[in-house]
Amino acid sequence: MTTPINLNKHRKARARADRKAQADANAVKFGRSRDQKARETAADERARRLLDDHRREDG
């Protein structure tokens, strides 16, 4: 005879695996790589700096 399994543990493990699969799918669909984030941050900083450099200083 086989050993009995705990259905609660099995149910929770399956739910955990489903959530992990969904998270991985979302990371592929919506995520950005570290390099992409760094490039966007650098571009935003450069644009902000250029805008600030062209600001007039009226007393």
C-alpha positions, -999 to 999 in steps of 0.1 A, spaced: 0 0 0 13 35 -8 18 62 18 -11 87 21 -4 122 9 -15 154 26 -39 171 2 -35 205 18 3 204 12 -3 192 -24 -29 219 -31 -7 247 -16 24 234 -36 4 234 -68 -9 269 -61 27 281 -53 39 266 -86 11 283 -105 19 317 -90 56 312 -98 47 304 -134 25 334 -137 52 356 -122 77 343 -147 53 350 -176 48 385 -163 85 391 -160 90 381 -196 60 401 -208 65 433 -188 99 432 -173 130 451 -183 165 440 -180 190 458 -157 207 472 -188 175 486 -202 167 503 -168 201 518 -166 199 532 -201 165 547 -195 177 562 -162 207 577 -179 186 591 -207 161 607 -182 190 622 -162 206 636 -194 172 651 -205 167 667 -170 203 681 -170 198 696 -205 166 712 -195 181 726 -163 211 739 -182 188 760 -205 168 774 -176 169 812 -173 178 827 -140 157 858 -136 163 876 -103 
